[in-house]
Amino acid sequence: MLSSTLPLVPDLLAAAPAVDLRRIIRAVASSTAIETGQAIQELENQLLSDGRFPALELAVSGPA
């Protein structure tokens, strides 16, 4: 059996800042734009204004 005192998540990752929702939306919009040929801004606006799932939040990893 292996035993270690090393943390499962490196300290650098544990100390990382919270995920910025606007950055995620920009990443999703730009990725979708590449695949569909639509404008990034148009997709970004659509994601920001989409009210179908208002209670849905992003899952975060790490301690709460």
C-alpha positions, 0 to 999 in steps of 0.5 A: 500500500502506498502512503503519501502526505502530499495533497491531492490538489497542488497548493497552486490549484487550491489557491486559484481565483474563482472562475469568472462567469464572463470568461466562461461565456466568452470561451463557450461563445468563441468556440461555438462561433468557430464551429458555426460561423456565427459572430462571437458577440451575438452568441455571447449576448444570447448566452447572457440573456438566455433565461431558460435555466436561471437557477442553474449554477456552474459546478466548481471543483475544490472546497466550498 
